[in-house]
Every structure is written in C-alpha cells, then in structure tokens.
Amino acid sequence: MEAYLKTIGYGGLRDVTTDTLKALQAAHARTIPLENLGFMCGEKVLHCPLAVCRRIVLGGRGGASPELNGAYCWLLQQLGFQATLVACELYNHQSSSFLPEGSHIAVLVGLGRKRFLTDISCPTFSKEPMVIVPHKVQTDAVGSRHRLRRHDEMTWSFQKMFFTRFEGPLFEECDIAPDPNPPWTTVYRFSLIPIVLEDFKHLTNVFYQNFKSPKGEKLFSPKKDPLVMRHTTRGRKFLLGKRFCTLVYKEGVARKTVTDIDTSEEMADVIWREFGIRMVDEKQLMPRIDLLYDQKVRRSSI
C-alpha cells in the first residue's frame, strides 16, 4: 500500500472522509493511465487486484478499465474505506444500446449515510466522486456537469453534459465552446450489487476478447490503434494511434491541441514523457504499430 501511494504521489491525510476520497481520486487519475498497449503485446486482463498493483508499482504501467478500478478499490479498502466494485454497461451511441456486462467496472464507496460512485478509468467521469442522489446536477473542479439517474432500486445510470462540438473531427486543433443547452448523455448503466473482480473474470474475458463494433471490428486486439489516456489538473491528455492530443478546460472553453508522431522513437518518447510508461516491450509494440499504419496507408491508396 505504501508503494502504491508513493507511485500516485499521494502524501495527504488518510482519514476516511470525503476530502480524502476526492484527493485520492485526483492523485490516481493524474498519474496512472488507461492504456491498451498490453493488448498489442499479447497481454491478458488481470483479475487479481494485487497483480495489477504490482504491475503499476513495479512495472510503471497503467491498465484496462477493470484493472485500474479493481486496484483502486483495493487501495481504498486498505485505507479503511467501505469500497466495493460494481458492474457497469457502457452505452454505445452508434448502436443506441448498452454494451454487454463486463465492459466496465466502477467503485462504490460508503461514507456514513452517504454512498459515492467513483471511477478513475472512465475518461468522461467526473473529476470528483459523485454522491448517489437521483437527478442532482453535480459540478466538478473543471465545471463539468454530471448526474446519476435512478431506474429502479438497484439500477442507476451515469450521465454527463458534453461539449457537443467535440463530436466533430477528433484530430483538429480548435477551441470548443460549450452548447448553452446541452442534452444529458448517458455514459453507462450500473448496478449497486457488489461484485468481486475475480468472480467477474469470465465476463471481462468474453468482452475484451470477442466484442465487436457495429462495423464488425474487434475493439480490443493487437490490430487496434494504441490508446493511452490520463487526466490532468484542468483536462486530459491522450495518445490515439500516432497522434498525441491534449484537452484543457478554461473559463467554459475547451482548448484542443494535436501533435503528429512520425517515428517509433518519438512514440516511445511520448509514452514515457507524457504518461510515465516505460516498461512496454518496444520490440513487440513498435513493429505492430508500424505494420498497422503501413496497412492503413496501402488501403487508403487503393
């Protein structure tokens, strides 16, 4: 636990309070990235929280959604929080349906009479834990608005107001002004029934190995684009394919910048400098990336 706290740079109070929970989420989200680089090198999803912790602390790595929230839940439990994992179903806006159970896992925390939902692996989640109250608009540190919708006694959904223009070209430098009347968008649905990560192994394996997009493409395979994402104090940064992007929120406007990555050496440098990931097998990863983009170039020229 001490090594884990040192890795995320947390040196604050350890009392079981809302302020500590907020500080831990912020520290973890700013230091440990969500990434699929392991998939490109043939790694499997880890279902043992301690194994994930060792990879984060000793291997200088991030992980997939179940791995990160599983390890984070374990850390909260070691500090005395009443934390449990809950199963989520991400919403697929292309097919207007929820993805299968196993697509995501979040953390439920009980503090006195209140319960909080916290999530350090979902890119669009609030920068602060969300109190479980139906339809209450909750604004985080950067002004993003979120709410939880209650469907029945045990089923809820997490919703967010998005910058609608962000749905435009992904790799285009621009200022993104918020819609004055944005709609509420569902991100995922979750159950309040606690789960154990090891017991969830079958569902996550099925989802990560077999799930396909509406176009018939596997979403998690060695043939997918490399993806690394980490939150920052005022936004987030992410690597997708051979482009590095930053998104900074300031005074109600999101400023997006984009940098193209031309060589494998530059890719390795960005992965280390921006995300702190050093222990990826570059001999496996970089040739896969080069082959992937050579194939895309050939297809586009036909």
C-alpha positions in Angstrom: 0.0 0.0 0.0 2.8 2.4 0.9 4.5 1.8 -2.5 1.1 2.3 -4.3 0.5 5.7 -2.5 4.0 6.8 -3.4 3.5 5.8 -7.1 0.4 8.0 -7.3 2.2 10.8 -5.5 -0.3 10.9 -2.6 1.1 12.2 0.7 -2.1 13.7 2.2 -4.3 12.7 5.1 -5.5 9.1 5.4 -8.7 9.6 7.4 -11.9 8.1 6.0 -13.6 11.3 4.8 -15.0 12.8 1.6 -12.0 15.1 1.2 -9.6 12.2 1.4 -11.6 10.3 -1.2 -11.6 13.3 -3.5 -7.8 13.7 -3.1 -7.1 10.0 -3.8 -9.2 10.0 -6.9 -7.5 13.1 -8.2 -4.0 11.7 -7.5 -4.7 8.4 -9.1 -6.4 9.8 -12.2 -3.5 12.2 -12.8 -0.7 9.6 -12.5 -1.9 6.1 -13.7 -3.0 6.0 -17.3 -5.8 4.0 -19.0 -4.0 2.1 -21.8 -4.3 -0.8 -24.2 -0.6 -1.2 -25.0 -0.6 -4.5 -23.3 -3.2 -5.9 -25.6 -0.9 -5.0 -28.6 1.8 -7.1 -27.0 -0.4 -10.1 -26.2 -1.2 -9.4 -22.6 -4.5 -10.5 -20.9 -6.7 -8.7 -18.5 -5.5 -9.2 -14.9 -8.3 -10.1 -12.4 -6.2 -10.1 -9.2 -6.0 -6.6 -7.7 -2.6 -7.3 -6.1 -1.2 -8.4 -9.5 -2.5 -5.1 -11.0 -0.9 -3.2 -8.2 2.4 -4.9 -8.7 2.3 -4.1 -12.5 1.5 -0.4 -11.7 4.1 0.0 -8.9 6.9 -2.2 -10.2 6.3 -2.2 -13.9 5.5 1.5 -14.4 2.3 0.7 -16.3 -1.3 1.6 -16.5 -4.1 -0.8 -17.4 -7.6 -1.5 -18.7 -10.7 -0.3 -17.0 -11.4 -3.4 -14.8 -7.7 -3.5 -13.8 -7.5 0.2 -12.7 -10.7 0.4 -10.8 -10.0 -3.1 -9.3 -6.7 -1.9 -7.9 -8.1 1.4 -6.8 -10.9 -0.3 -4.9 -8.3 -2.5 -3.1 -6.3 0.7 -2.2 -9.4 2.3 -0.7 -10.2 -0.8 1.3 -6.6 -0.9 2.7 -7.1 2.7 3.9 -10.3 1.8 5.7 -13.0 2.8 3.2 -16.1 0.7 2.7 -15.4 0.2 -1.0 -16.8 -2.4 -3.4 -16.8 -2.9 -7.1 -20.0 -2.6 -9.2 -20.6 -3.9 -12.7 -21.3 -1.3 -15.5 -22.6 -1.5 -19.0 -21.2 1.2 -21.3 -23.6 2.9 -23.7 -22.8 2.5 -27.4 -24.2 5.6 -29.2 -23.5 4.1 -32.6 -25.9 1.2 -32.0 -28.1 3.1 -29.4 -27.7 0.2 -27.0 -25.7 -0.8 -23.9 -22.6 -3.0 -24.3 -22.6 -6.4 -22.6 -21.9 -6.6 -18.9 -18.2 -6.8 -18.4 -17.5 -3.7 -20.5 -16.7 -1.6 -17.4 -16.4 -1.7 -13.6 -16.7 1.2 -11.2 -16.2 1.7 -7.4 -19.0 2.3 -4.8 -17.9 3.8 -1.5 -20.0 4.1 1.6 -19.3 7.1 4.0 -21.7 7.3 6.9 -25.2 7.6 5.5 -24.0 8.6 2.0 -22.8 6.5 -0.9 -20.5 7.7 -3.6 -19.7 6.5 -7.1 -16.0 6.9 -8.1 -14.3 5.9 -11.3 -10.6 6.5 -12.2 -10.6 4.7 -15.6 -13.6 6.3 -17.5 -12.3 9.3 -19.5 -15.6 11.2 -19.2 -16.3 10.5 -15.5 -16.4 13.4 -13.0 -13.1 14.6 -11.6 -14.7 14.1 -8.1 -16.6 11.3 -6.5 -20.4 11.5 -7.1 -22.9 11.2 -4.3 -25.6 8.7 -5.1 -28.6 11.0 -5.3 -31.1 10.8 -8.2 -31.0 13.6 -10.8 -28.9 16.0 -8.7 -26.6 18.0 -11.0 -23.1 17.7 -9.7 -20.3 20.0 -10.9 -16.7 19.0 -10.6 -13.5 21.1 -10.3 -13.3 22.0 -14.1 -17.0 22.9 -14.3 -18.2 19.7 -16.0 -21.8 18.8 -15.1 -22.9 15.2 -14.3 -25.8 13.5 -12.7 -27.0 10.0 -11.7 -30.3 8.7 -12.9 -32.2 6.1 -10.9 -34.0 3.4 -12.9 -35.1 1.1 -10.0 -33.9 0.3 -6.5 -30.6 -1.3 -7.7 -30.0 0.1 -11.2 -28.7 3.6 -12.0 -27.0 5.3 -14.9 -24.3 7.9 -15.1 -25.0 10.9 -17.4 -22.9 13.9 -18.5 -23.4 17.2 -20.4 -20.8 17.1 -23.2 -19.3 19.8 -25.3 -21.4 18.9 -28.3 -18.9 20.2 -30.9 -16.4 17.7 -29.6 -18.2 15.2 -31.8 -16.6 16.8 -34.8 -13.1 15.9 -36.3 -11.1 14.3 -33.5 -7.7 15.5 -34.7 -8.4 19.1 -35.3 -6.9 21.9 -33.2 -9.7 24.2 -32.1 -11.4 26.0 -29.3 -14.6 24.0 -28.3 -17.3 26.3 -27.0 -20.0 24.6 -24.9 -23.6 24.4 -26.1 -25.7 26.7 -23.9 -28.3 24.0 -23.7 -26.5 20.6 -24.0 -28.5 17.4 -23.6 -27.9 14.9 -20.9 -25.9 12.0 -22.4 -25.8 8.5 -20.9 -22.3 7.1 -20.4 -23.0 3.9 -18.7 -25.5 2.0 -16.6 -24.5 0.3 -13.3 -25.9 -1.9 -10.6 -25.5 -1.3 -6.8 -24.9 -5.0 -6.3 -21.3 -5.6 -5.2 -19.1 -7.8 -7.3 -15.6 -9.3 -6.8 -13.1 -8.8 -9.6 -12.0 -12.5 -9.7 -15.7 -13.6 -10.0 -16.1 -11.2 -12.9 -13.2 -12.9 -14.9 -15.4 -14.7 -17.4 -17.4 -11.6 -18.3 -14.4 -9.4 -18.9 -12.6 -12.1 -20.8 -15.6 -12.6 -23.1 -16.0 -8.9 -23.6 -12.3 -8.0 -24.2 -11.6 -11.0 -26.5 -14.8 -11.2 -28.5 -16.7 -7.9 -28.5 -17.1 -6.3 -31.9 -18.1 -2.8 -33.1 -21.2 -2.3 -35.3 -18.7 -2.5 -38.3 -17.6 -6.0 -37.2 -14.2 -4.9 -35.8 -12.8 -6.3 -32.6 -12.4 -3.4 -30.2 -9.6 -4.9 -28.2 -7.0 -6.7 -30.3 -3.4 -6.4 -31.4 -4.8 -4.8 -34.6 -6.4 -1.8 -32.8 -4.8 1.7 -32.6 -2.6 2.2 -29.5 -4.6 4.2 -26.9 -3.3 5.8 -23.7 -5.2 8.4 -21.6 -4.5 10.2 -18.4 -6.3 13.1 -16.6 -4.6 16.4 -15.9 -5.4 19.1 -13.4 -7.5 21.0 -16.0 -8.4 18.4 -18.6 -6.8 15.3 -20.0 -4.2 14.1 -22.5 -4.4 11.1 -24.7 -2.4 9.1 -27.4 -4.5 7.6 -30.1 -2.7 5.9 -33.0 0.1 8.2 -34.0 -1.3 11.4 -32.6 -0.9 12.9 -29.2 -3.7 15.3 -28.0 -4.3 17.5 -25.0 -7.6 18.9 -23.9 -7.6 21.9 -21.4 -10.8 23.4 -20.0 -10.6 27.1 -19.1 -13.4 29.6 -18.5 -16.0 27.4 -20.1 -14.0 26.7 -23.3 -12.0 23.5 -24.1 -8.7 24.1 -26.0 -7.6 21.1 -28.0 -4.0 20.7 -29.4 -2.7 17.9 -31.6 0.8 16.6 -32.3 1.6 14.1 -35.0 4.1 11.3 -34.2 6.2 10.3 -37.1 8.7 7.7 -35.8 8.8 4.7 -33.4 11.4 6.6 -31.4 9.0 9.6 -31.0 6.2 7.2 -30.0 8.3 5.7 -27.2 9.4 9.1 -26.0 5.7 10.4 -25.8 4.6 7.2 -24.0 7.3 7.7 -21.4 7.4 11.5 -21.1 3.7 12.2 -21.1 2.3 9.0 -19.4 5.3 7.6 -17.5 5.1 4.2 -19.2 8.5 2.7 -19.7 8.1 -1.0 -19.3 6.3 -1.8 -22.6 8.1 -4.2 -24.8 9.0 -1.8 -27.6 10.4 -4.6 -29.7 6.9 -6.0 -29.9 4.9 -2.8 -29.8 6.6 -0.6 -32.3 6.7 -3.1 -35.2 3.0 -3.7 -34.6 2.2 0.0 -34.8 4.3 0.4 -37.9 2.7 -2.6 -39.6 -0.8 -1.3 -38.6 -0.2 2.1 -40.3 1.5 0.7 -43.3 -1.6 -1.4 -43.9 -3.8 1.7 -43.5 -1.8 3.6 -46.0 -1.9 0.8 -48.5 -5.7 0.5 -48.1 -6.2 4.3 -48.5 -4.2 4.4 -51.7 -6.3 1.6 -53.4 
